[in-house]
Amino acid sequence: MSQEHRPGSQVPESGIYTDTHDENHAQRHDVTCIAGEHFPPCRGGEHPRFVLRLAAQHVLKHPSFIPNR
């Protein structure tokens, strides 16, 4: 099973995460998170949990898109 992440923890790798809330608050949905940022808290309901669904490298970190220096 994939690791669950809580609000406030650092995003370990960029990609699409499934975000699960309290069932009475919001349906499960997918969000994009960027490595190094922090998972945000929810505006209401129980604290969400984030599970990586699909890892994807940020376009500006990919060697093909890094500007020549």
N, C-alpha and C positions, 0 to 999 in steps of 0.2 A: 504494500500500500504506500502511496505517496505521502510525503511529510506535509502536515498541516502547519500553516503559518498564521500568526495572530497579528492584529493591528499593532503598529509600533515596531514590529520586527523588521529587519532589513531584508529587502528582496534579494534572494541569493542568485537568481539568474533571470534574464529577461524572457518574457513569453506570455502566453495566455494562461491565466489562472481561473479555475472555477471558484466562485465566491459563494459560500453557503451561509445563509442567515437563519435566524429563528423562523420556522415555518409560518408563524402567524404574522411575520413582518414583511418578508420579501421572498420571492421565488429564487432559486439558485440561478446564477447567470455567470457569464464569462467576462473577464476584464483583462486588459493588457497592463502588465507591470514591468518596470524597467529596473534592471540590476542596480543596486546601490541606493535606490530610493527606499522609502519605508511604506509598508502596507498601511492604508488609512483606516481610521475608525469609521463606523457607520453612524449616520445621523440619528438613528433610532433603533429600537429592538435590541436583540441580543448581539453580542460582538460577532462579527463575521469570521469565517475561517477561509483561508486561501490555499488551494492545492494546485500545483503546476499541472496543466493539461498538455501544453505544447511549448517546448522551449524554442526560442527564436532570438537570434542575435540582433541587437539594435543596428539599424542600417549604418549609422555613423561610426560604429565600431568595427564594421566589416572591412577587411583590407582593400576591397575593390572601391570603397567610397571614401577612404581616408585621403585627404588632400596631400599632394606632394609638398614637401618642405624644402 
